Amino acid sequence: MKRILVCEDEDVIRDFVVINLQRAGYTVVDVCCGEDALKVFDEQNGDFDIVLLDIMMPGIDGFTVCKKLRERTSTLGIIMLTAKTQEMDKVGGLMLGADDYITKPFSPSELVARIDAIYRRVNMSSQKQVKSIISGPFALNPKSRTLTKNGEHIDLTQVEYQIMEMFLKNPNVALERNGILLEIWGDNYFGDIKIVDVNIRRLRMKIEEEPSNPEYILTVWGYGYKWNEQKN
């Protein structure tokens, strides 16, 4: 069952979102503030595939809710809703662990397409390949969808896991930013390609000893990124 928690303080927008998601086959639980979002999430034992969060809300804002939810689980899909177009709002939500953002106003088709893409990602836990992918100190387990470095677990969101999987399956190959966007977010993605760069930055903070001087995820200037495979 596709379950989504919607947190939006404006009644008209919340009703619009709920109706369209229900038509698309989702079971929707809706709340009007961040405090209620956290309460409902905990009361229902985190039994949601996706949370849709408005950024600007009275009380606990969407950024704070996103951070607290990501502390609870790395597998939950989180999408931020914002009425602003400022770059910092988008980057801020992504750096706190959100998977995507949607800028208001948005159409029903865009809303459903973006949420469907996140849902598919969250539910990709069953993989035909079960053998771990090894690269230097890293081991990626496709069955459990986990990453370790020198045997220590690294918490990844679903987006981060998919990017790592793409890198480790293509060691020392320059991957174009548009190619990463298409592979991870799909051809129906409506957002900015900078979402790739933000997720790369987030990954470097988790796996690199010096994120500002990366050893593994290298930038190919004017093109994209490359996984620098380290030989044992």
C-alpha positions as CSV (number, residue, x, y, z in Angstrom):
1,M,0.0,0.0,0.0
2,K,1.4,3.4,-1.0
3,R,1.2,5.6,2.1
4,I,2.1,9.3,2.2
5,L,2.0,11.9,5.0
6,V,1.2,15.4,3.8
7,C,2.1,18.4,6.0
8,E,0.8,21.7,4.6
9,D,-0.7,24.5,6.7
10,E,-2.8,26.1,3.9
11,D,-6.1,24.3,3.7
12,V,-6.7,24.9,0.0
13,I,-3.3,23.6,-1.1
14,R,-3.5,20.6,1.3
15,D,-7.0,19.6,0.0
16,F,-5.7,20.0,-3.6
17,V,-2.7,17.7,-2.8
18,V,-4.8,15.1,-1.0
19,I,-7.4,14.8,-3.7
20,N,-4.9,14.3,-6.5
21,L,-2.8,11.8,-4.5
22,Q,-5.8,9.8,-3.6
23,R,-6.8,9.7,-7.3
24,A,-3.3,8.5,-8.1
25,G,-3.8,5.5,-5.7
26,Y,-2.1,6.8,-2.6
27,T,-3.3,6.4,1.0
28,V,-3.0,9.9,2.4
29,V,-2.7,11.1,6.0
30,D,-2.7,14.9,6.2
31,V,-1.8,17.3,8.9
32,C,-1.5,21.1,9.1
33,C,1.7,21.7,11.1
34,G,5.1,20.3,11.8
35,E,4.3,19.2,15.3
36,D,1.5,17.1,14.1
37,A,3.6,15.6,11.4
38,L,6.2,14.3,13.9
39,K,3.5,13.1,16.2
40,V,1.5,11.2,13.6
41,F,4.7,9.7,12.1
42,D,5.7,8.4,15.5
43,E,2.2,7.2,16.5
44,Q,2.0,5.2,13.2
45,N,5.5,3.8,13.7
46,G,6.8,5.5,10.7
47,D,4.6,3.5,8.4
48,F,4.9,5.9,5.5
49,D,6.7,5.6,2.1
50,I,6.8,9.4,1.6
51,V,6.4,12.6,3.5
52,L,5.5,15.8,1.6
53,L,6.5,18.8,3.7
54,D,5.7,22.5,3.3
55,I,8.8,24.6,4.3
56,M,7.1,27.7,5.6
57,M,4.8,26.8,8.5
58,P,4.0,28.3,11.9
59,G,5.7,26.6,14.8
60,I,8.2,23.9,13.6
61,D,9.1,24.6,10.0
62,G,9.6,22.1,7.3
63,F,13.4,22.2,7.5
64,T,13.3,21.1,11.1
65,V,10.7,18.4,10.5
66,C,12.8,17.1,7.6
67,K,15.9,16.9,9.8
68,K,14.1,15.1,12.6
69,L,12.5,12.6,10.2
70,R,15.8,11.9,8.5
71,E,17.3,11.2,12.0
72,R,14.6,8.6,12.4
73,T,15.1,6.8,9.1
74,S,17.2,6.9,5.9
75,T,14.7,5.0,3.7
76,L,11.8,7.4,3.9
77,G,11.1,9.5,0.8
78,I,11.0,13.3,1.7
79,I,9.8,16.0,-0.7
80,M,9.8,19.7,0.3
81,L,7.1,22.1,-0.8
82,T,8.1,25.8,-1.1
83,A,6.4,28.9,-2.4
84,K,9.8,30.5,-2.9
85,T,12.2,30.2,-5.8
86,Q,15.4,31.2,-3.9
87,E,18.2,28.7,-4.4
88,M,19.0,28.5,-0.7
89,D,15.6,27.1,0.2
90,K,16.1,24.3,-2.3
91,V,19.7,23.5,-1.3
92,G,18.9,23.8,2.4
93,G,16.2,21.2,2.3
94,L,18.3,18.8,0.2
95,M,21.3,19.2,2.5
96,L,19.1,18.2,5.5
97,G,18.2,15.0,3.8
98,A,15.2,15.7,1.5
99,D,15.1,13.7,-1.8
100,D,13.4,16.4,-3.9
101,Y,11.5,19.7,-3.8
102,I,8.5,21.1,-5.6
103,T,8.0,24.8,-6.1
104,K,4.5,26.3,-5.8
105,P,2.4,26.6,-7.8
106,F,2.5,23.2,-9.4
107,S,0.2,21.1,-11.6
108,P,-1.4,17.8,-10.6
109,S,0.7,16.0,-13.2
110,E,3.9,17.4,-11.9
111,L,3.0,16.6,-8.3
112,V,2.1,13.0,-9.0
113,A,5.1,12.4,-11.4
114,R,7.6,13.6,-8.7
115,I,6.0,11.6,-6.0
116,D,5.7,8.5,-8.2
117,A,9.5,8.8,-8.9
118,I,10.3,8.9,-5.2
119,Y,7.9,6.0,-4.5
120,R,9.6,3.8,-7.1
121,R,13.0,4.6,-5.5
122,V,11.8,3.8,-2.0
123,N,10.5,0.5,-3.1
124,M,13.5,-0.7,-5.1
125,S,14.7,-2.9,-2.1
126,S,14.3,-6.2,-4.0
127,Q,17.2,-6.6,-6.3
128,K,18.2,-9.5,-8.5
129,Q,21.8,-8.9,-7.8
130,V,22.7,-9.9,-4.2
131,K,26.5,-9.9,-4.4
132,S,28.1,-6.9,-2.8
133,I,30.0,-4.4,-4.9
134,I,33.5,-3.8,-3.5
135,S,35.6,-0.7,-4.3
136,G,38.6,0.0,-2.0
137,P,37.3,0.3,1.6
138,F,33.7,0.5,0.4
139,A,31.1,-2.4,0.2
140,L,27.7,-1.8,-1.3
141,N,25.1,-4.5,-0.6
142,P,22.3,-4.4,-3.2
143,K,20.1,-6.8,-1.1
144,S,20.0,-4.7,2.0
145,R,20.8,-1.5,0.1
146,T,23.5,-0.5,2.6
147,L,27.0,0.9,2.3
148,T,29.9,0.3,4.6
149,K,33.4,1.9,4.7
150,N,36.1,-0.2,6.3
151,G,33.2,-2.3,7.8
152,E,31.4,0.7,9.3
153,H,27.9,1.5,8.2
154,I,27.2,4.8,6.4
155,D,23.6,6.1,6.5
156,L,22.4,6.9,3.0
157,T,19.1,8.2,1.7
158,Q,17.6,6.3,-1.2
159,V,18.9,8.9,-3.7
160,E,22.4,8.7,-2.2
161,Y,22.4,4.9,-2.4
162,Q,21.4,5.0,-6.1
163,I,24.1,7.5,-6.9
164,M,26.7,5.3,-5.1
165,E,25.5,2.2,-6.9
166,M,25.8,4.1,-10.2
167,F,29.4,5.1,-9.4
168,L,30.5,1.7,-8.2
169,K,29.1,0.0,-11.2
170,N,31.0,2.4,-13.4
171,P,34.4,2.9,-11.7
172,N,36.8,5.4,-13.3
173,V,34.2,6.4,-15.8
174,A,33.2,10.0,-16.2
175,L,29.4,10.3,-15.8
176,E,27.7,13.2,-17.3
177,R,25.5,15.3,-14.9
178,N,22.5,14.9,-17.2
179,G,23.1,11.2,-17.4
180,I,23.0,10.9,-13.6
181,L,19.9,13.0,-13.5
182,L,18.1,10.8,-16.0
183,E,19.2,7.6,-14.4
184,I,18.3,8.6,-10.8
185,W,15.4,11.0,-11.2
186,G,13.9,9.7,-14.5
187,D,12.9,11.5,-17.7
188,N,9.8,13.0,-16.1
189,Y,11.8,15.1,-13.7
190,F,10.7,18.7,-13.7
191,G,13.4,20.2,-11.4
192,D,16.8,21.8,-11.6
193,I,19.9,19.7,-12.6
194,K,21.6,21.3,-9.5
195,I,19.9,18.6,-7.4
196,V,22.7,16.3,-8.7
197,D,25.4,18.6,-7.4
198,V,23.7,19.0,-4.0
199,N,23.4,15.2,-3.6
200,I,27.1,14.8,-4.6
201,R,28.1,17.3,-2.0
202,R,26.0,15.5,0.6
203,L,27.6,12.2,-0.3
204,R,31.1,13.6,-0.1
205,M,30.4,14.8,3.4
206,K,29.5,11.2,4.4
207,I,32.2,9.2,2.6
208,E,35.2,11.4,2.2
209,E,37.9,12.2,4.8
210,E,38.1,15.7,3.4
211,P,34.9,16.6,1.5
212,S,36.5,19.8,0.1
213,N,39.4,17.7,-1.3
214,P,37.7,14.5,-2.4
215,E,39.6,11.3,-2.9
216,Y,36.8,9.1,-4.4
217,I,34.1,11.3,-6.0
218,L,36.0,13.5,-8.4
219,T,34.6,16.4,-10.4
220,V,35.1,16.3,-14.2
221,W,34.9,20.0,-14.9
222,G,32.3,21.0,-17.4
223,Y,30.9,17.5,-17.6
224,G,30.1,15.6,-14.4
225,Y,31.6,13.3,-11.9
226,K,33.8,10.2,-11.7
227,W,34.3,7.5,-9.1
228,N,38.1,7.1,-8.5
229,E,38.4,3.4,-7.6
230,Q,41.1,2.7,-5.1
231,K,42.9,-0.6,-5.4
232,N,43.4,-2.7,-2.3
